[in-house]
Amino acid sequence: MEQKPSKVKGKKQIKIDYKSPVTLYQYISEGGKISPARITGLKHSEQRTLRNAVKKARRLSLIPSSAGAYDDFGYPEQISATPFEID
């Protein structure tokens, strides 16, 4: 039986490894969520490998694990409503 040619021509093979946070950051949104396969364009098995690599990297603290670590919108600190004096 002959294999069908790939529908995606020239798709670059990437190596998904938990030890490479730079590669994993490409597939993590600003909120810290792993991007779905329909956005990343990965096959089911590749998406599963990506998911496992991200989870393992989070357990080893190579990438942040909580959404608070990704919250970098530059909000100013809240000022207390209690009055203060200026010297």
Gaussian input, Z-matrix of N, CA and C with variables (Angstrom, degrees):
# hf/3-21g

backbone

0 1
 N
 C     1     B1
 C     2     B2     1     A1
 N     3     B3     2     A2     1     D1
 C     4     B4     3     A3     2     D2
 C     5     B5     4     A4     3     D3
 N     6     B6     5     A5     4     D4
 C     7     B7     6     A6     5     D5
 C     8     B8     7     A7     6     D6
 N     9     B9     8     A8     7     D7
 C    10    B10     9     A9     8     D8
 C    11    B11    10    A10     9     D9
 N    12    B12    11    A11    10    D10
 C    13    B13    12    A12    11    D11
 C    14    B14    13    A13    12    D12
 N    15    B15    14    A14    13    D13
 C    16    B16    15    A15    14    D14
 C    17    B17    16    A16    15    D15
 N    18    B18    17    A17    16    D16
 C    19    B19    18    A18    17    D17
 C    20    B20    19    A19    18    D18
 N    21    B21    20    A20    19    D19
 C    22    B22    21    A21    20    D20
 C    23    B23    22    A22    21    D21
 N    24    B24    23    A23    22    D22
 C    25    B25    24    A24    23    D23
 C    26    B26    25    A25    24    D24
 N    27    B27    26    A26    25    D25
 C    28    B28    27    A27    26    D26
 C    29    B29    28    A28    27    D27
 N    30    B30    29    A29    28    D28
 C    31    B31    30    A30    29    D29
 C    32    B32    31    A31    30    D30
 N    33    B33    32    A32    31    D31
 C    34    B34    33    A33    32    D32
 C    35    B35    34    A34    33    D33
 N    36    B36    35    A35    34    D34
 C    37    B37    36    A36    35    D35
 C    38    B38    37    A37    36    D36
 N    39    B39    38    A38    37    D37
 C    40    B40    39    A39    38    D38
 C    41    B41    40    A40    39    D39
 N    42    B42    41    A41    40    D40
 C    43    B43    42    A42    41    D41
 C    44    B44    43    A43    42    D42
 N    45    B45    44    A44    43    D43
 C    46    B46    45    A45    44    D44
 C    47    B47    46    A46    45    D45
 N    48    B48    47    A47    46    D46
 C    49    B49    48    A48    47    D47
 C    50    B50    49    A49    48    D48
 N    51    B51    50    A50    49    D49
 C    52    B52    51    A51    50    D50
 C    53    B53    52    A52    51    D51
 N    54    B54    53    A53    52    D52
 C    55    B55    54    A54    53    D53
 C    56    B56    55    A55    54    D54
 N    57    B57    56    A56    55    D55
 C    58    B58    57    A57    56    D56
 C    59    B59    58    A58    57    D57
 N    60    B60    59    A59    58    D58
 C    61    B61    60    A60    59    D59
 C    62    B62    61    A61    60    D60
 N    63    B63    62    A62    61    D61
 C    64    B64    63    A63    62    D62
 C    65    B65    64    A64    63    D63
 N    66    B66    65    A65    64    D64
 C    67    B67    66    A66    65    D65
 C    68    B68    67    A67    66    D66
 N    69    B69    68    A68    67    D67
 C    70    B70    69    A69    68    D68
 C    71    B71    70    A70    69    D69
 N    72    B72    71    A71    70    D70
 C    73    B73    72    A72    71    D71
 C    74    B74    73    A73    72    D72
 N    75    B75    74    A74    73    D73
 C    76    B76    75    A75    74    D74
 C    77    B77    76    A76    75    D75
 N    78    B78    77    A77    76    D76
 C    79    B79    78    A78    77    D77
 C    80    B80    79    A79    78    D78
 N    81    B81    80    A80    79    D79
 C    82    B82    81    A81    80    D80
 C    83    B83    82    A82    81    D81
 N    84    B84    83    A83    82    D82
 C    85    B85    84    A84    83    D83
 C    86    B86    85    A85    84    D84
 N    87    B87    86    A86    85    D85
 C    88    B88    87    A87    86    D86
 C    89    B89    88    A88    87    D87
 N    90    B90    89    A89    88    D88
 C    91    B91    90    A90    89    D89
 C    92    B92    91    A91    90    D90
 N    93    B93    92    A92    91    D91
 C    94    B94    93    A93    92    D92
 C    95    B95    94    A94    93    D93
 N    96    B96    95    A95    94    D94
 C    97    B97    96    A96    95    D95
 C    98    B98    97    A97    96    D96
 N    99    B99    98    A98    97    D97
 C   100   B100    99    A99    98    D98
 C   101   B101   100   A100    99    D99
 N   102   B102   101   A101   100   D100
 C   103   B103   102   A102   101   D101
 C   104   B104   103   A103   102   D102
 N   105   B105   104   A104   103   D103
 C   106   B106   105   A105   104   D104
 C   107   B107   106   A106   105   D105
 N   108   B108   107   A107   106   D106
 C   109   B109   108   A108   107   D107
 C   110   B110   109   A109   108   D108
 N   111   B111   110   A110   109   D109
 C   112   B112   111   A111   110   D110
 C   113   B113   112   A112   111   D111
 N   114   B114   113   A113   112   D112
 C   115   B115   114   A114   113   D113
 C   116   B116   115   A115   114   D114
 N   117   B117   116   A116   115   D115
 C   118   B118   117   A117   116   D116
 C   119   B119   118   A118   117   D117
 N   120   B120   119   A119   118   D118
 C   121   B121   120   A120   119   D119
 C   122   B122   121   A121   120   D120
 N   123   B123   122   A122   121   D121
 C   124   B124   123   A123   122   D122
 C   125   B125   124   A124   123   D123
 N   126   B126   125   A125   124   D124
 C   127   B127   126   A126   125   D125
 C   128   B128   127   A127   126   D126
 N   129   B129   128   A128   127   D127
 C   130   B130   129   A129   128   D128
 C   131   B131   130   A130   129   D129
 N   132   B132   131   A131   130   D130
 C   133   B133   132   A132   131   D131
 C   134   B134   133   A133   132   D132
 N   135   B135   134   A134   133   D133
 C   136   B136   135   A135   134   D134
 C   137   B137   136   A136   135   D135
 N   138   B138   137   A137   136   D136
 C   139   B139   138   A138   137   D137
 C   140   B140   139   A139   138   D138
 N   141   B141   140   A140   139   D139
 C   142   B142   141   A141   140   D140
 C   143   B143   142   A142   141   D141
 N   144   B144   143   A143   142   D142
 C   145   B145   144   A144   143   D143
 C   146   B146   145   A145   144   D144
 N   147   B147   146   A146   145   D145
 C   148   B148   147   A147   146   D146
 C   149   B149   148   A148   147   D147
 N   150   B150   149   A149   148   D148
 C   151   B151   150   A150   149   D149
 C   152   B152   151   A151   150   D150
 N   153   B153   152   A152   151   D151
 C   154   B154   153   A153   152   D152
 C   155   B155   154   A154   153   D153
 N   156   B156   155   A155   154   D154
 C   157   B157   156   A156   155   D155
 C   158   B158   157   A157   156   D156
 N   159   B159   158   A158   157   D157
 C   160   B160   159   A159   158   D158
 C   161   B161   160   A160   159   D159
 N   162   B162   161   A161   160   D160
 C   163   B163   162   A162   161   D161
 C   164   B164   163   A163   162   D162
 N   165   B165   164   A164   163   D163
 C   166   B166   165   A165   164   D164
 C   167   B167   166   A166   165   D165
 N   168   B168   167   A167   166   D166
 C   169   B169   168   A168   167   D167
 C   170   B170   169   A169   168   D168
 N   171   B171   170   A170   169   D169
 C   172   B172   171   A171   170   D170
 C   173   B173   172   A172   171   D171
 N   174   B174   173   A173   172   D172
 C   175   B175   174   A174   173   D173
 C   176   B176   175   A175   174   D174
 N   177   B177   176   A176   175   D175
 C   178   B178   177   A177   176   D176
 C   179   B179   178   A178   177   D177
 N   180   B180   179   A179   178   D178
 C   181   B181   180   A180   179   D179
 C   182   B182   181   A181   180   D180
 N   183   B183   182   A182   181   D181
 C   184   B184   183   A183   182   D182
 C   185   B185   184   A184   183   D183
 N   186   B186   185   A185   184   D184
 C   187   B187   186   A186   185   D185
 C   188   B188   187   A187   186   D186
 N   189   B189   188   A188   187   D187
 C   190   B190   189   A189   188   D188
 C   191   B191   190   A190   189   D189
 N   192   B192   191   A191   190   D190
 C   193   B193   192   A192   191   D191
 C   194   B194   193   A193   192   D192
 N   195   B195   194   A194   193   D193
 C   196   B196   195   A195   194   D194
 C   197   B197   196   A196   195   D195
 N   198   B198   197   A197   196   D196
 C   199   B199   198   A198   197   D197
 C   200   B200   199   A199   198   D198
 N   201   B201   200   A200   199   D199
 C   202   B202   201   A201   200   D200
 C   203   B203   202   A202   201   D201
 N   204   B204   203   A203   202   D202
 C   205   B205   204   A204   203   D203
 C   206   B206   205   A205   204   D204
 N   207   B207   206   A206   205   D205
 C   208   B208   207   A207   206   D206
 C   209   B209   208   A208   207   D207
 N   210   B210   209   A209   208   D208
 C   211   B211   210   A210   209   D209
 C   212   B212   211   A211   210   D210
 N   213   B213   212   A212   211   D211
 C   214   B214   213   A213   212   D212
 C   215   B215   214   A214   213   D213
 N   216   B216   215   A215   214   D214
 C   217   B217   216   A216   215   D215
 C   218   B218   217   A217   216   D216
 N   219   B219   218   A218   217   D217
 C   220   B220   219   A219   218   D218
 C   221   B221   220   A220   219   D219
 N   222   B222   221   A221   220   D220
 C   223   B223   222   A222   221   D221
 C   224   B224   223   A223   222   D222
 N   225   B225   224   A224   223   D223
 C   226   B226   225   A225   224   D224
 C   227   B227   226   A226   225   D225
 N   228   B228   227   A227   226   D226
 C   229   B229   228   A228   227   D227
 C   230   B230   229   A229   228   D228
 N   231   B231   230   A230   229   D229
 C   232   B232   231   A231   230   D230
 C   233   B233   232   A232   231   D231
 N   234   B234   233   A233   232   D232
 C   235   B235   234   A234   233   D233
 C   236   B236   235   A235   234   D234
 N   237   B237   236   A236   235   D235
 C   238   B238   237   A237   236   D236
 C   239   B239   238   A238   237   D237
 N   240   B240   239   A239   238   D238
 C   241   B241   240   A240   239   D239
 C   242   B242   241   A241   240   D240
 N   243   B243   242   A242   241   D241
 C   244   B244   243   A243   242   D242
 C   245   B245   244   A244   243   D243
 N   246   B246   245   A245   244   D244
 C   247   B247   246   A246   245   D245
 C   248   B248   247   A247   246   D246
 N   249   B249   248   A248   247   D247
 C   250   B250   249   A249   248   D248
 C   251   B251   250   A250   249   D249
 N   252   B252   251   A251   250   D250
 C   253   B253   252   A252   251   D251
 C   254   B254   253   A253   252   D252
 N   255   B255   254   A254   253   D253
 C   256   B256   255   A255   254   D254
 C   257   B257   256   A256   255   D255
 N   258   B258   257   A257   256   D256
 C   259   B259   258   A258   257   D257
 C   260   B260   259   A259   258   D258

   B1=1.4510
   B2=1.5257
   B3=1.3018
   B4=1.4639
   B5=1.5308
   B6=1.3411
   B7=1.4544
   B8=1.5140
   B9=1.3244
   B10=1.4597
   B11=1.5265
   B12=1.3203
   B13=1.4664
   B14=1.5250
   B15=1.3110
   B16=1.4573
   B17=1.5180
   B18=1.3447
   B19=1.4585
   B20=1.5176
   B21=1.3144
   B22=1.4576
   B23=1.5159
   B24=1.3182
   B25=1.4622
   B26=1.5193
   B27=1.3033
   B28=1.4504
   B29=1.5165
   B30=1.3148
   B31=1.4671
   B32=1.5193
   B33=1.3078
   B34=1.4568
   B35=1.5258
   B36=1.3189
   B37=1.4560
   B38=1.5191
   B39=1.3146
   B40=1.4486
   B41=1.5164
   B42=1.3069
   B43=1.4491
   B44=1.5172
   B45=1.3190
   B46=1.4551
   B47=1.5209
   B48=1.3372
   B49=1.4518
   B50=1.5153
   B51=1.3194
   B52=1.4633
   B53=1.5159
   B54=1.3280
   B55=1.4602
   B56=1.5285
   B57=1.3278
   B58=1.4555
   B59=1.5308
   B60=1.3426
   B61=1.4652
   B62=1.5217
   B63=1.3181
   B64=1.4675
   B65=1.5288
   B66=1.3124
   B67=1.4643
   B68=1.5196
   B69=1.3195
   B70=1.4656
   B71=1.5185
   B72=1.3428
   B73=1.4647
   B74=1.5310
   B75=1.3244
   B76=1.4638
   B77=1.5187
   B78=1.3216
   B79=1.4622
   B80=1.5189
   B81=1.3300
   B82=1.4551
   B83=1.5172
   B84=1.3303
   B85=1.4589
   B86=1.5232
   B87=1.3383
   B88=1.4603
   B89=1.5210
   B90=1.3195
   B91=1.4600
   B92=1.5158
   B93=1.3367
   B94=1.4519
   B95=1.5136
   B96=1.3271
   B97=1.4546
   B98=1.5269
   B99=1.3217
   B100=1.4567
   B101=1.5220
   B102=1.3320
   B103=1.4658
   B104=1.5245
   B105=1.3450
   B106=1.4617
   B107=1.5280
   B108=1.3219
   B109=1.4653
   B110=1.5311
   B111=1.3123
   B112=1.4619
   B113=1.5209
   B114=1.3285
   B115=1.4616
   B116=1.5291
   B117=1.3279
   B118=1.4591
   B119=1.5144
   B120=1.3292
   B121=1.4603
   B122=1.5190
   B123=1.3310
   B124=1.4571
   B125=1.5212
   B126=1.3251
   B127=1.4567
   B128=1.5237
   B129=1.3211
   B130=1.4686
   B131=1.5254
   B132=1.3198
   B133=1.4686
   B134=1.5257
   B135=1.3438
   B136=1.4651
   B137=1.5281
   B138=1.3331
   B139=1.4598
   B140=1.5324
   B141=1.3232
   B142=1.4532
   B143=1.5311
   B144=1.3307
   B145=1.4624
   B146=1.5204
   B147=1.3350
   B148=1.4659
   B149=1.5239
   B150=1.3261
   B151=1.4579
   B152=1.5233
   B153=1.3258
   B154=1.4621
   B155=1.5203
   B156=1.3315
   B157=1.4688
   B158=1.5220
   B159=1.3368
   B160=1.4648
   B161=1.5243
   B162=1.3201
   B163=1.4635
   B164=1.5251
   B165=1.3306
   B166=1.4611
   B167=1.5266
   B168=1.3399
   B169=1.4615
   B170=1.5265
   B171=1.3163
   B172=1.4651
   B173=1.5240
   B174=1.3361
   B175=1.4636
   B176=1.5232
   B177=1.3289
   B178=1.4608
   B179=1.5281
   B180=1.3187
   B181=1.4713
   B182=1.5210
   B183=1.3155
   B184=1.4639
   B185=1.5236
   B186=1.3382
   B187=1.4616
   B188=1.5269
   B189=1.3408
   B190=1.4655
   B191=1.5294
   B192=1.3129
   B193=1.4626
   B194=1.5217
   B195=1.3213
   B196=1.4624
   B197=1.5235
   B198=1.3168
   B199=1.4567
   B200=1.5173
   B201=1.3317
   B202=1.4553
   B203=1.5168
   B204=1.3195
   B205=1.4622
   B206=1.5260
   B207=1.3358
   B208=1.4526
   B209=1.5287
   B210=1.3378
   B211=1.4570
   B212=1.5295
   B213=1.3105
   B214=1.4612
   B215=1.5336
   B216=1.3101
   B217=1.4535
   B218=1.5182
   B219=1.3172
   B220=1.4540
   B221=1.5128
   B222=1.3297
   B223=1.4616
   B224=1.5231
   B225=1.3323
   B226=1.4682
   B227=1.5268
   B228=1.3190
   B229=1.4576
   B230=1.5178
   B231=1.3136
   B232=1.4616
   B233=1.5245
   B234=1.3096
   B235=1.4600
   B236=1.5250
   B237=1.3129
   B238=1.4514
   B239=1.5294
   B240=1.3094
   B241=1.4608
   B242=1.5257
   B243=1.3191
   B244=1.4779
   B245=1.5190
   B246=1.3466
   B247=1.4663
   B248=1.5257
   B249=1.3107
   B250=1.4483
   B251=1.5344
   B252=1.3038
   B253=1.4558
   B254=1.5318
   B255=1.3296
   B256=1.4480
   B257=1.5062
   B258=1.3130
   B259=1.4716
   B260=1.5091
   A1=108.55
   A2=116.08
   A3=121.62
   A4=110.31
   A5=115.71
   A6=119.86
   A7=110.21
   A8=115.38
   A9=120.79
   A10=108.79
   A11=117.09
   A12=118.32
   A13=110.36
   A14=115.57
   A15=120.90
   A16=110.11
   A17=116.01
   A18=120.60
   A19=111.22
   A20=116.70
   A21=121.20
   A22=107.88
   A23=116.33
   A24=121.32
   A25=109.64
   A26=116.36
   A27=120.89
   A28=114.85
   A29=117.34
   A30=119.83
   A31=108.57
   A32=115.24
   A33=120.77
   A34=109.97
   A35=115.54
   A36=120.28
   A37=108.92
   A38=116.97
   A39=121.12
   A40=108.42
   A41=114.94
   A42=119.25
   A43=107.63
   A44=115.75
   A45=121.47
   A46=107.42
   A47=115.45
   A48=120.78
   A49=108.58
   A50=116.92
   A51=120.42
   A52=112.06
   A53=118.15
   A54=121.66
   A55=112.47
   A56=117.71
   A57=121.91
   A58=110.22
   A59=117.71
   A60=119.80
   A61=113.24
   A62=117.97
   A63=120.97
   A64=109.80
   A65=117.11
   A66=121.26
   A67=110.97
   A68=116.60
   A69=120.14
   A70=111.89
   A71=117.68
   A72=120.82
   A73=111.81
   A74=118.25
   A75=121.01
   A76=111.23
   A77=117.03
   A78=121.93
   A79=113.01
   A80=117.85
   A81=121.73
   A82=108.47
   A83=117.32
   A84=121.44
   A85=110.33
   A86=115.80
   A87=120.75
   A88=111.87
   A89=116.79
   A90=120.88
   A91=113.54
   A92=117.33
   A93=120.88
   A94=114.35
   A95=117.83
   A96=120.59
   A97=110.33
   A98=115.50
   A99=121.15
   A100=107.31
   A101=116.93
   A102=121.30
   A103=110.00
   A104=117.73
   A105=120.48
   A106=111.82
   A107=115.63
   A108=122.07
   A109=111.99
   A110=118.12
   A111=119.51
   A112=111.56
   A113=117.29
   A114=121.22
   A115=110.44
   A116=117.11
   A117=120.15
   A118=112.54
   A119=117.20
   A120=120.76
   A121=113.11
   A122=117.10
   A123=120.88
   A124=110.43
   A125=115.46
   A126=120.69
   A127=108.63
   A128=115.76
   A129=120.72
   A130=111.34
   A131=116.73
   A132=119.66
   A133=111.34
   A134=117.32
   A135=120.83
   A136=110.80
   A137=116.61
   A138=121.10
   A139=110.11
   A140=116.42
   A141=120.59
   A142=110.73
   A143=116.77
   A144=121.25
   A145=110.50
   A146=116.48
   A147=121.35
   A148=110.59
   A149=116.75
   A150=121.32
   A151=111.39
   A152=116.14
   A153=119.99
   A154=111.52
   A155=117.08
   A156=120.59
   A157=111.01
   A158=117.56
   A159=121.18
   A160=109.96
   A161=116.92
   A162=120.06
   A163=111.31
   A164=116.45
   A165=119.89
   A166=110.63
   A167=117.64
   A168=121.66
   A169=110.60
   A170=117.43
   A171=120.54
   A172=110.87
   A173=116.79
   A174=120.10
   A175=111.83
   A176=116.61
   A177=121.07
   A178=112.31
   A179=117.24
   A180=124.37
   A181=112.99
   A182=116.99
   A183=120.25
   A184=110.66
   A185=115.83
   A186=121.78
   A187=107.34
   A188=118.42
   A189=119.92
   A190=111.53
   A191=115.64
   A192=119.39
   A193=113.23
   A194=118.17
   A195=119.07
   A196=110.19
   A197=116.03
   A198=120.74
   A199=111.37
   A200=118.26
   A201=121.24
   A202=112.50
   A203=116.33
   A204=120.23
   A205=110.74
   A206=117.37
   A207=121.40
   A208=111.53
   A209=117.70
   A210=121.86
   A211=109.35
   A212=115.74
   A213=120.30
   A214=108.77
   A215=116.33
   A216=120.33
   A217=112.39
   A218=118.00
   A219=121.10
   A220=114.21
   A221=117.07
   A222=119.14
   A223=109.50
   A224=118.50
   A225=119.40
   A226=110.35
   A227=115.67
   A228=119.05
   A229=109.78
   A230=115.91
   A231=119.39
   A232=109.44
   A233=114.68
   A234=120.90
   A235=108.22
   A236=115.10
   A237=120.97
   A238=110.05
   A239=116.38
   A240=121.02
   A241=112.30
   A242=116.88
   A243=119.24
   A244=109.94
   A245=117.02
   A246=119.20
   A247=112.35
   A248=116.11
   A249=120.92
   A250=107.93
   A251=115.50
   A252=120.75
   A253=110.23
   A254=114.81
   A255=120.23
   A256=107.60
   A257=118.75
   A258=122.75
   A259=111.09
   D1=132.36
   D2=-177.22
   D3=-89.03
   D4=139.99
   D5=179.21
   D6=-76.45
   D7=145.07
   D8=176.40
   D9=-77.01
   D10=144.44
   D11=176.58
   D12=-68.60
   D13=151.09
   D14=-178.98
   D15=-65.89
   D16=140.00
   D17=178.88
   D18=-71.25
   D19=-30.63
   D20=-178.84
   D21=-96.88
   D22=107.19
   D23=-179.47
   D24=-81.96
   D25=137.38
   D26=174.69
   D27=71.42
   D28=19.03
   D29=178.55
   D30=-69.39
   D31=124.89
   D32=-177.07
   D33=-78.32
   D34=129.86
   D35=176.71
   D36=-76.53
   D37=129.62
   D38=176.90
   D39=-111.17
   D40=150.81
   D41=176.61
   D42=-101.64
   D43=115.35
   D44=-179.52
   D45=-91.99
   D46=117.95
   D47=-178.14
   D48=-139.19
   D49=137.76
   D50=-177.94
   D51=-67.61
   D52=-19.23
   D53=-177.96
   D54=-84.12
   D55=0.82
   D56=-178.82
   D57=-116.85
   D58=84.37
   D59=-178.01
   D60=-63.80
   D61=-28.17
   D62=-179.78
   D63=-62.84
   D64=-42.49
   D65=177.83
   D66=-67.50
   D67=-40.36
   D68=-177.86
   D69=-68.19
   D70=-33.66
   D71=-179.92
   D72=-62.09
   D73=-23.88
   D74=177.97
   D75=-65.04
   D76=-25.42
   D77=-175.36
   D78=-107.80
   D79=10.75
   D80=178.81
   D81=-115.01
   D82=131.69
   D83=-179.07
   D84=-76.22
   D85=174.30
   D86=-179.90
   D87=-63.05
   D88=-27.93
   D89=179.43
   D90=-82.76
   D91=-3.15
   D92=178.44
   D93=94.61
   D94=4.88
   D95=-179.13
   D96=-89.54
   D97=150.25
   D98=176.09
   D99=-77.86
   D100=129.95
   D101=-178.45
   D102=-66.77
   D103=143.27
   D104=-179.25
   D105=-72.92
   D106=162.42
   D107=-176.57
   D108=-62.99
   D109=-30.41
   D110=180.00
   D111=-67.58
   D112=-22.66
   D113=178.10
   D114=-93.31
   D115=-42.52
   D116=-177.95
   D117=-74.31
   D118=-26.60
   D119=-179.53
   D120=79.20
   D121=15.83
   D122=179.68
   D123=-86.92
   D124=154.18
   D125=174.32
   D126=-73.29
   D127=168.10
   D128=-177.25
   D129=-58.42
   D130=-45.53
   D131=-178.55
   D132=-67.13
   D133=-36.76
   D134=177.55
   D135=-67.89
   D136=-38.84
   D137=179.13
   D138=-65.44
   D139=-38.38
   D140=177.86
   D141=-65.55
   D142=-41.31
   D143=176.79
   D144=-63.10
   D145=-41.28
   D146=177.61
   D147=-61.58
   D148=-46.44
   D149=-179.93
   D150=-58.57
   D151=-45.99
   D152=-179.92
   D153=-65.75
   D154=-37.88
   D155=179.50
   D156=-66.62
   D157=-41.47
   D158=179.29
   D159=-65.28
   D160=-43.33
   D161=179.62
   D162=-63.44
   D163=-40.73
   D164=179.68
   D165=-67.65
   D166=-40.17
   D167=178.36
   D168=-65.30
   D169=-35.60
   D170=177.30
   D171=-67.64
   D172=-40.88
   D173=178.68
   D174=-63.87
   D175=-33.47
   D176=179.51
   D177=-89.06
   D178=4.23
   D179=179.15
   D180=61.28
   D181=32.45
   D182=174.17
   D183=-81.25
   D184=-28.04
   D185=174.16
   D186=-132.03
   D187=154.12
   D188=-178.70
   D189=-63.05
   D190=146.69
   D191=-177.24
   D192=-104.70
   D193=-18.16
   D194=-177.65
   D195=-107.88
   D196=154.34
   D197=-179.88
   D198=-67.73
   D199=-24.81
   D200=178.62
   D201=-63.04
   D202=-28.25
   D203=179.77
   D204=-71.62
   D205=-23.90
   D206=-179.11
   D207=-90.73
   D208=-12.79
   D209=-176.29
   D210=-75.70
   D211=91.31
   D212=-177.03
   D213=-127.47
   D214=54.39
   D215=-176.81
   D216=-89.71
   D217=-2.43
   D218=176.57
   D219=72.56
   D220=32.07
   D221=177.41
   D222=-65.58
   D223=139.04
   D224=177.04
   D225=-71.00
   D226=153.63
   D227=177.91
   D228=-69.35
   D229=147.12
   D230=-179.36
   D231=-74.71
   D232=141.27
   D233=-179.82
   D234=-97.81
   D235=139.12
   D236=-179.63
   D237=-66.91
   D238=146.15
   D239=-179.06
   D240=-83.43
   D241=-7.47
   D242=179.41
   D243=-72.06
   D244=140.11
   D245=-179.27
   D246=-68.43
   D247=153.76
   D248=178.81
   D249=-138.47
   D250=163.25
   D251=-177.78
   D252=-109.71
   D253=144.78
   D254=175.54
   D255=-107.99
   D256=126.26
   D257=-178.61
   D258=-77.90

